[in-house]
Amino acid sequence: MSDLPSEKKMLELKQWSPGQLIYDYDTPSFHAFLIVKGSVDIYSRKGLKLNTLYEKEIFGESSLLLNKKRSVAAKAGENGASAHLIPKAHITSLQEEAPLLAAILRKVQLRLEDSNNQSVELAKQIEVIL
């Protein structure tokens, strides 16, 4: 079975300046990202900040696992960000090697997607009030 930590040396490392767009809402997904330095802010389509992610956290995996376009936007945090790019082929390979784990991850991602959708709906209601 593949072991991501030992493979990090082979993965492309990319850096972003503070506030720089990493990916936008409704764009195709080719990579997930493993943060190695800095932070990444996650935003809804309407610009509501949903979360901030830090070192050793992964993001962008949902669209790869569910074969969907990006459902949120990601921007480098206040001090910028560096992350390893994890290609879709790597995620697919891991899924094939561990089908039970792949099924669990898919279920969790579907629940996360539902939670994100609820957050977006609440954001819409807040925008109407404001």
ABEGO torsion letter per residue (X at the ends): XBBAAAAAAABBBBBBBBGBBABBBGBBBABBBBBABEBBBBBBAAGBBABBBBBGBBBGAAAAAAGBBBABBBBBBAAEBBBBBBBAAAAAAAAAABAAAAAAAAAAAAAAAAAAAAAAAAAAAAAAAX
